[in-house]
Amino acid sequence: MTSANLLTTIQGIPKAELHLHIEGSFEPELMFEIAKRNDVSLDFDSVDAIKEAYKFNNLQEFLDIYYTGAQVLIHEQDFFDLTWAYLTKVHSQNVVHVEIFFDPQTHTERGIPFDVVITGIYKALQRAKEELNISFKLIMSYLRHLSEAEAFKTLEASLPFKEWIDGVGLDSSEVGNPPSKFARVFKASADEGYKLVAHAGEEGPAAYIWEALDLLNVVRIDHGNRCLDDQALVDRLRAEQIPLTLCPLSNVELKVIQHMEDHPLPKLLDQGILATIHSDDPAYFGGYMNENYYATAKALNLNNQQLEQVAVNAFKASWLDDASKEEHINAVKHYFKHLT
């Protein structure tokens, strides 16, 4: 398939994005605009200087600049603008359902009230539902480099907004911060009715995936690349059809893999695992959904059957109701059936 044909094929696929950090969609141009609006000085003198800084050797180097960029987000309008920019972008790429993460602690730690953060994000999601026909779920993430006690404070702050929040996740610096550190707050979150997911097996070992499953009782693993180090874990993921939300461009940028040709997606699909493709932090890692699909398909020579499976898997892994899942999955299958 030519590059042009592949791009056209990917553009037409109805897609669900399940692994997206809204703060990680902060494009340099918007960051500068909001910084100016809020009279916040950045460490960079131009958009190009920010883009030049978006080169990382590992997860921590990325997180350092990620948290720096978030400093300019102060008002409800800022969070609305950030979220709306992401939603209009993915709408142009035929993304029809999103389940996005937000990191309240990144903002509450610097004095921004929880309600300011979530209200701006939620209003943009509601507008996208009404105007762009994008359905959504909202996931509140706990920062794993902070304490479980801090996560409990965040859980408490979220309770007035339970109707807006569908689940909780676990992100930030993985190595040295195992899922077991957050077992109690995850149980408390489940008791409040939140669904559970966690980042595991990105830079951390396969053992962290076991912990996320057995100690946190998550229904989905974010990343999970390292599961291939443990065949018993692979067998369990396949048997229980526990989804993995993979982020290929992120993996390359953060040196989780050295080259896209090394990405484990085909191996995971061959093993019968519910593997999916997402963008993680697209402003920082060089692409949104279509770019991730394209880079992966091109490097790994994915065929239409594999692309269809990845797209179907994402809807299967989503938190949509069964009728909506079936509708979207049928749309994906209909699309591929009628490709010439």
C-alpha positions as CSV (number, residue, x, y, z in Angstrom):
1,M,0.0,0.0,0.0
2,T,1.4,3.4,-0.9
3,S,1.8,6.0,1.8
4,A,-1.0,8.1,0.4
5,N,-3.4,5.2,0.3
6,L,-2.4,4.2,3.8
7,L,-3.1,7.7,5.1
8,T,-6.5,7.8,3.3
9,T,-7.4,4.4,4.8
10,I,-6.5,5.5,8.3
11,Q,-8.3,8.8,8.0
12,G,-11.5,6.9,7.2
13,I,-11.4,4.5,10.1
14,P,-13.9,5.5,12.9
15,K,-11.7,5.5,16.0
16,A,-11.9,5.5,19.8
17,E,-9.1,7.1,21.9
18,L,-8.7,5.6,25.3
19,H,-5.2,6.8,26.4
20,L,-4.9,10.5,26.2
21,H,-3.6,12.9,28.9
22,I,-5.3,16.2,28.2
23,E,-2.4,18.2,29.6
24,G,-0.2,16.3,27.1
25,S,-2.2,17.7,24.2
26,F,-0.9,21.2,25.0
27,E,0.5,22.5,21.7
28,P,3.3,25.1,21.9
29,E,1.2,27.8,20.1
30,L,-1.6,27.5,22.6
31,M,0.8,27.3,25.5
32,F,2.3,30.6,24.5
33,E,-1.1,32.2,23.9
34,I,-2.4,31.2,27.3
35,A,0.9,32.2,29.0
36,K,0.6,35.6,27.5
37,R,-3.1,35.9,28.5
38,N,-2.3,35.0,32.1
39,D,1.0,37.0,32.3
40,V,3.0,33.9,33.0
41,S,6.6,33.8,31.8
42,L,7.9,30.6,30.2
43,D,11.5,29.4,30.1
44,F,11.3,29.6,26.3
45,D,11.4,32.6,24.1
46,S,9.5,31.1,21.1
47,V,7.3,28.3,19.9
48,D,10.3,26.8,18.1
49,A,12.3,26.8,21.3
50,I,9.6,24.8,23.0
51,K,9.4,22.4,20.1
52,E,13.2,21.9,20.3
53,A,12.8,21.0,23.9
54,Y,10.4,18.2,23.0
55,K,13.2,15.7,22.7
56,F,13.4,13.2,25.5
57,N,15.6,10.3,26.6
58,N,13.2,8.8,29.1
59,L,9.9,9.3,30.9
60,Q,11.2,11.6,33.6
61,E,12.7,14.1,31.1
62,F,9.3,14.4,29.5
63,L,7.5,14.7,32.8
64,D,9.7,17.6,33.8
65,I,8.7,19.7,30.8
66,Y,5.1,18.4,30.9
67,Y,4.7,19.8,34.4
68,T,6.4,23.1,33.4
69,G,3.9,23.6,30.6
70,A,1.0,23.0,32.8
71,Q,2.0,26.0,35.0
72,V,0.3,28.4,32.6
73,L,-3.1,26.8,33.1
74,I,-4.9,28.9,35.7
75,H,-8.5,29.7,34.8
76,E,-11.5,27.6,33.8
77,Q,-11.2,29.1,30.3
78,D,-7.7,27.8,30.0
79,F,-8.8,24.2,30.7
80,F,-11.7,24.6,28.3
81,D,-9.4,26.0,25.5
82,L,-6.9,23.2,26.0
83,T,-9.6,20.5,25.9
84,W,-11.5,22.1,23.0
85,A,-8.3,22.3,20.9
86,Y,-7.7,18.6,21.4
87,L,-11.3,17.7,20.6
88,T,-11.5,19.7,17.4
89,K,-8.1,18.1,16.3
90,V,-9.3,14.5,16.8
91,H,-12.7,15.3,15.2
92,S,-10.8,16.1,12.1
93,Q,-9.2,12.6,12.3
94,N,-12.5,10.7,12.6
95,V,-12.2,10.0,16.3
96,V,-15.8,9.5,17.5
97,H,-15.2,8.5,21.1
98,V,-12.7,9.6,23.7
99,E,-11.8,8.5,27.2
100,I,-9.4,11.1,28.5
101,F,-7.2,11.5,31.6
102,F,-6.8,14.6,33.6
103,D,-4.2,15.2,36.4
104,P,-5.9,17.3,39.1
105,Q,-2.8,17.1,41.4
106,T,-0.7,18.8,38.7
107,H,-2.9,21.9,39.3
108,T,-4.2,21.6,42.9
109,E,-0.6,21.4,44.1
110,R,0.0,24.9,42.8
111,G,-3.2,26.3,44.2
112,I,-5.7,25.9,41.3
113,P,-9.0,24.6,42.7
114,F,-10.2,21.2,41.6
115,D,-13.5,22.7,40.4
116,V,-11.8,25.1,38.1
117,V,-9.9,22.3,36.4
118,I,-12.7,19.9,35.9
119,T,-15.3,22.4,35.0
120,G,-13.3,23.8,32.1
121,I,-12.5,20.3,30.8
122,Y,-16.1,19.0,31.2
123,K,-17.7,22.0,29.4
124,A,-15.5,21.4,26.4
125,L,-16.4,17.7,26.4
126,Q,-20.1,18.5,26.6
127,R,-19.7,21.0,23.7
128,A,-17.9,18.3,21.6
129,K,-20.7,15.9,22.3
130,E,-23.3,18.3,21.1
131,E,-21.5,20.0,18.2
132,L,-19.1,17.3,17.0
133,N,-20.9,14.1,18.0
134,I,-18.0,12.9,20.0
135,S,-19.0,10.7,23.0
136,F,-16.7,10.8,26.0
137,K,-15.7,9.4,29.4
138,L,-13.5,11.3,31.9
139,I,-10.8,9.6,34.0
140,M,-9.1,11.3,37.0
141,S,-5.5,10.2,37.4
142,Y,-3.5,10.0,40.6
143,L,0.2,11.0,40.3
144,R,2.3,8.0,41.4
145,H,5.3,10.0,42.4
146,L,3.2,11.6,45.1
147,S,1.9,9.8,48.2
148,E,-1.2,7.7,48.6
149,A,-2.3,10.2,51.2
150,E,-2.3,12.9,48.5
151,A,-4.3,10.6,46.3
152,F,-6.9,10.2,49.0
153,K,-7.2,14.0,49.2
154,T,-7.8,14.1,45.4
155,L,-10.4,11.4,45.7
156,E,-12.2,13.4,48.4
157,A,-12.1,16.6,46.2
158,S,-13.6,14.7,43.3
159,L,-16.7,13.5,45.1
160,P,-18.9,16.6,44.4
161,F,-18.2,15.9,40.7
162,K,-18.8,12.1,40.7
163,E,-21.5,12.4,38.0
164,W,-18.8,13.8,35.7
165,I,-16.0,11.3,36.4
166,D,-16.2,7.8,35.1
167,G,-13.0,6.3,36.4
168,V,-9.6,6.8,38.0
169,G,-6.1,6.0,36.7
170,L,-2.5,6.0,37.8
171,D,0.2,7.9,35.9
172,S,3.5,9.8,36.2
173,S,6.9,8.3,37.1
174,E,6.5,4.5,37.0
175,V,9.9,3.1,38.2
176,G,10.0,3.0,41.9
177,N,6.3,3.7,42.3
178,P,4.6,0.4,42.0
179,P,0.8,0.0,41.8
180,S,0.8,-1.6,45.3
181,K,1.6,1.9,46.7
182,F,-2.0,2.9,45.8
183,A,-3.9,-0.3,46.7
184,R,-6.1,1.4,49.4
185,V,-7.0,4.5,47.5
186,F,-8.0,2.3,44.5
187,K,-10.2,0.3,46.7
188,A,-11.8,3.5,48.1
189,S,-12.2,4.8,44.5
190,A,-14.0,1.6,43.5
191,D,-16.2,1.9,46.5
192,E,-17.3,5.3,45.2
193,G,-18.3,3.7,41.9
194,Y,-15.2,4.7,39.8
195,K,-13.9,2.3,37.2
196,L,-10.2,1.5,37.6
197,V,-7.2,1.6,35.1
198,A,-3.5,2.1,35.7
199,H,-0.3,2.7,33.7
200,A,1.9,-0.4,34.1
201,G,4.7,-2.1,32.2
202,E,5.8,1.0,30.3
203,E,9.2,1.5,31.9
204,G,8.3,-0.6,34.9
205,P,8.5,-4.5,34.9
206,A,5.9,-7.0,34.1
207,A,5.5,-7.5,37.9
208,Y,3.8,-4.0,38.0
209,I,1.1,-5.3,35.6
210,W,0.4,-8.2,37.9
211,E,0.1,-5.7,40.8
212,A,-2.2,-3.5,38.9
213,L,-4.5,-6.5,38.1
214,D,-4.3,-8.3,41.5
215,L,-3.9,-5.4,44.0
216,L,-5.7,-2.5,42.2
217,N,-8.2,-4.7,40.4
218,V,-8.0,-2.6,37.2
219,V,-10.1,-3.4,34.2
220,R,-7.6,-2.0,31.7
221,I,-3.8,-1.6,31.5
222,D,-2.4,1.6,30.1
223,H,0.8,0.7,28.0
224,G,1.6,-2.8,29.2
225,N,4.4,-3.4,26.7
226,R,6.4,-5.4,29.2
227,C,3.8,-8.1,29.5
228,L,5.7,-10.0,26.8
229,D,8.5,-10.6,29.4
230,D,6.1,-13.0,31.2
231,Q,4.2,-15.7,29.2
232,A,1.9,-16.5,32.2
233,L,0.9,-12.8,32.2
234,V,0.3,-12.9,28.4
235,D,-1.9,-15.9,28.9
236,R,-3.9,-14.2,31.6
237,L,-4.4,-11.0,29.5
238,R,-5.6,-13.1,26.6
239,A,-7.9,-15.3,28.7
240,E,-9.5,-12.4,30.6
241,Q,-9.4,-10.1,27.5
242,I,-7.9,-7.3,29.6
243,P,-7.2,-4.4,27.2
244,L,-3.8,-2.8,26.7
245,T,-3.8,0.8,25.6
246,L,-0.6,1.1,23.6
247,C,1.0,4.4,22.6
248,P,3.5,3.7,19.8
249,L,4.9,7.2,19.1
250,S,5.2,7.8,22.8
251,N,7.2,4.6,23.2
252,V,9.7,5.7,20.6
253,E,10.0,9.2,21.9
254,L,10.6,8.0,25.5
255,K,13.0,5.2,24.4
256,V,10.7,2.5,25.7
257,I,11.6,1.0,22.3
258,Q,14.4,2.2,20.1
259,H,12.6,2.0,16.7
260,M,9.0,1.7,15.6
261,E,9.9,-1.5,13.9
262,D,10.5,-2.9,17.4
263,H,7.0,-2.2,18.6
264,P,5.2,-5.3,20.1
265,L,1.8,-4.6,18.6
266,P,1.8,-7.4,16.0
267,K,3.1,-9.9,18.6
268,L,0.4,-8.9,21.0
269,L,-2.3,-9.2,18.3
270,D,-0.9,-12.6,17.4
271,Q,-1.2,-13.7,21.0
272,G,-4.9,-12.8,21.0
273,I,-4.5,-9.8,23.4
274,L,-6.9,-6.9,23.2
275,A,-4.3,-4.4,22.0
276,T,-5.2,-0.9,20.9
277,I,-3.5,2.2,19.6
278,H,-3.6,5.7,21.2
279,S,-1.6,9.0,21.3
280,D,-0.7,9.4,25.1
281,D,0.6,13.0,25.0
282,P,0.4,14.0,21.3
283,A,1.7,17.5,21.5
284,Y,5.0,16.2,22.9
285,F,5.3,12.9,21.0
286,G,4.8,13.9,17.4
287,G,1.3,12.9,16.6
288,Y,-2.4,12.3,17.4
289,M,-4.4,9.2,16.5
290,N,-3.9,9.1,12.8
291,E,-0.1,9.7,13.1
292,N,0.1,6.9,15.6
293,Y,-1.8,4.5,13.3
294,Y,0.2,5.6,10.3
295,A,3.7,5.3,11.9
296,T,2.8,1.9,13.4
297,A,1.3,0.5,10.2
298,K,4.1,1.8,8.0
299,A,6.9,0.5,10.2
300,L,5.3,-2.9,10.9
301,N,3.7,-3.3,7.5
302,L,0.3,-3.8,9.1
303,N,-2.4,-5.1,6.8
304,N,-6.1,-4.0,6.7
305,Q,-7.1,-6.9,8.8
306,Q,-4.8,-5.9,11.6
307,L,-5.8,-2.2,11.3
308,E,-9.5,-3.3,11.5
309,Q,-8.7,-5.4,14.6
310,V,-7.0,-2.6,16.4
311,A,-9.9,-0.2,15.7
312,V,-12.5,-2.8,16.8
313,N,-10.4,-3.6,19.9
314,A,-10.6,0.0,21.0
315,F,-14.4,0.1,21.0
316,K,-14.5,-3.3,22.7
317,A,-12.1,-1.9,25.4
318,S,-14.1,1.3,25.8
319,W,-16.6,2.1,28.6
320,L,-19.4,2.7,26.1
321,D,-22.7,0.7,26.7
322,D,-23.0,-2.5,24.7
323,A,-25.4,-1.0,22.1
324,S,-23.0,1.9,21.3
325,K,-20.0,-0.5,21.1
326,E,-21.9,-2.7,18.6
327,E,-22.8,0.3,16.5
328,H,-19.3,1.6,16.3
329,I,-17.8,-1.9,15.7
330,N,-20.2,-2.5,12.9
331,A,-19.2,0.9,11.4
332,V,-15.5,-0.1,11.5
333,K,-16.3,-3.5,9.9
334,H,-18.5,-1.9,7.3
335,Y,-15.7,0.6,6.4
336,F,-13.1,-2.1,5.9
337,K,-15.6,-4.3,4.0
338,H,-16.1,-1.6,1.4
339,L,-12.5,-0.5,1.0
340,T,-11.4,-1.0,-2.6
